[in-house]
């Protein structure tokens, strides 16, 4: 029997450089992501926040190896997402990446029970049978194990999608708005389950507008207009982001201080100071 691949990533789970995603249509091109530089390691619950249209879902789709970037470099669990053959990426997704779509129903089959769904994913990841019951219980679905999607609420379907993503403790878990349809109690169950997998060493990346989620983040990344604008760590220290082209992304509150969108940069020893240019009038 083949030996299961290690669950905990030996290096960074995700490394992105100048990551760009462009969607083309009959009306033109839309830049969802513009030159994002990012490294994500295991053992941390990373939350990606930002307004609608900021690029959160596009980033998560790329990080989960479900789409290829339009430009830039992206390595996920050691695989080059831009250049790897499709079968390699498919195997990677099945065995080592758990994914929770924004619309949970898109990943569910009407003829399978909740337990069947989780059991199928557990087989891909070589997980034991006991894990199926455990992961359903962890998201509050133990009593719904025999139910099919049609008899489950939207929130229950969402929790089922989380259970499918977590079974077998994959190396990387990516969840797009996993608490959007949940009340406080069930949202806490889901966050506890995600946090538990992160503490066990997996890399966990979650997008959310929900303050309940951002408060639990070990690392908080904020996107704005397809660009990574700031990062907050466990110590709640927030830093602005400088991309590979040398562009500095200021948080919105600071950006308001520079209405001309120009800034004077002054270096003084170990310090760099930014100030608004003088009004020529």
HELIX and SHEET records of a PDB file:
HELIX    1   1 UNK A   56  UNK A   63  1                                   8    
HELIX    2   2 UNK A   86  UNK A   96  1                                  11    
HELIX    3   3 UNK A  104  UNK A  107  5                                   4    
HELIX    4   4 UNK A  114  UNK A  124  1                                  11    
HELIX    5   5 UNK A  129  UNK A  138  1                                  10    
HELIX    6   6 UNK A  142  UNK A  144  5                                   3    
HELIX    7   7 UNK A  149  UNK A  151  5                                   3    
HELIX    8   8 UNK A  154  UNK A  166  1                                  13    
HELIX    9   9 UNK A  184  UNK A  199  1                                  16    
HELIX   10  10 UNK A  211  UNK A  214  1                                   4    
HELIX   11  11 UNK A  252  UNK A  255  1                                   4    
SHEET    1   A 4 UNK A  28  UNK A  40  0                                        
SHEET    2   A 4 UNK A  14  UNK A  25 -1                                        
SHEET    3   A 4 UNK A  71  UNK A  76 -1                                        
SHEET    4   A 4 UNK A  79  UNK A  80 -1                                        
SHEET    1   B 8 UNK A  97  UNK A 100  0                                        
SHEET    2   B 8 UNK A 172  UNK A 176  1                                        
SHEET    3   B 8 UNK A 203  UNK A 207  1                                        
SHEET    4   B 8 UNK A  45  UNK A  49  1                                        
SHEET    5   B 8 UNK A 219  UNK A 224  1                                        
SHEET    6   B 8 UNK A 227  UNK A 232 -1                                        
SHEET    7   B 8 UNK A 238  UNK A 242 -1                                        
SHEET    8   B 8 UNK A 248  UNK A 249 -1                                        
SHEET    1   C 2 UNK A 264  UNK A 268  0                                        
SHEET    2   C 2 UNK A 271  UNK A 275 -1                                        
END                                                                             
